[in-house]
Every structure is written in C-alpha cells, then in structure tokens.
C-alpha cells in the first residue's frame, strides 16, 4: 500500500512495456513510477489480465516482464475459476494492482459478476495503488471510447467511476480516439476528463488529477472539457519527464 495512505491511480494511455531486445518485454519507466508510488522497497504487486481472457501466453509474458522488477509478483485470473481462494484478502494485501489492456467491456462485466468492482474500490480506498494500460486505465473512470465491440470505436459510459472523469487512451496512435472523445464530451454523453498519448500516465491522488508523466519527449496529456452547446475544448498538459532506463 502507499506509505502516504492516499488513494493513487496511474492510468496509462499505452507503453507500460518496451521491447527488451530478446523478443520479450521490459517494464518502461511508467511501471517503475507506479511501483515508486507504493513507497515500498520490495512492493507486492498483483496483475490481472481479465481484459484478454486470462490467456496463458499473456500471463507468462507479464510474469517475464515483471520479473525484471524488484517486486513480489502474483496474478489473479478469473478463467476457468478465480486463481486465488479469497480474492478480497489477496488484493487487499497488495501494494500495487496492475490491469492489462484488452476489452474493457468484458473486463467490467466479469469484475461485476465476481464482485471485483467492490473489492477494487475497497483496495483503492485502503491505499493500494491501482494502475493499468488502455482498458486497465479506462476502467477506473466514468467512461471513454473503446474498440471492445469492434474496430469502429463506440462509447463506454459504465466504467467503475472511481474517478469522475472521462478518459482517452492511445490518443496519438488511433485516429478515431480524439474526435470521438471530444464529441462525446461536447454532447454530454461523457463528463469532461483527461486523455493520454502513448507512453503517458495520468496520476490521480484521490479523485484529483495531479500530473502526467512520460518517458517520451513529444508525448502529451490533455484536459478535455465541454465548451458550449455540443462542443468541447482540449488543453494540452505537459507531462513530467521520467528518466529512461
């Protein structure tokens, strides 16, 4: 748990991992930043790959990536049944919970079915740092846009709502993302919120956005707000640069 006792969320637009040169992956500075938020020398971290159906290859790949960190790593899968006997007890003893990308719609449905939505809220309120990329970033917010239903992006409005904002991910790599988020905020389908380019993390303490962080020089974060009937305005937020590995 975070040593300051505050609830932290690091919502990553993309780029949690980087290629390690051996056809594998290595944690990017964003993952190290998330671990630093715990304040622990050897934090306990649990990752969830619900959004990609808990495929064995994904679990193995994440273990290989996270093994390069000085952390005690575990995972929680829901297929074919929960992989730990007591999900609440396991998650509440973690310092960091990380959620992979994939289908945010499927993730939310399964978490609610298994009661993980309420467990995650309790963990967050108790000071367990929450993080994740793409679906694992969007899920903590009110909503955003998603390819969960097909290649044509659609609105998602039933996120967990720990953070009372909309969220945009992959903001500079998918040309559908920016105009659709602005449309949804402008017409009131979604509340105002924040968006992140690839390799950018949005850091919230409690429900307050405190800063964006990135290891890429030209990457940005954005505040997206309603701006009159049916329109939205976007304000660029310069991320704090993280040291490269």
PyMOL commands that set and color helices and strands:
alter all, ss='L'
color gray80, all
select helices_A, chain A and resi 29-38+50-52+56-66+87-92+104-114+116-125+135-138+175-186
alter helices_A, ss='H'
color red, helices_A
select strands_A, chain A and resi 8-12+17-19+25-27+44-48+72-76+96-99+129-133+141-146+154-156+163-168+193-196+200-205+208-214+221-226+232-237+240-241
alter strands_A, ss='S'
color yellow, strands_A
deselect
rebuild
show_as cartoon
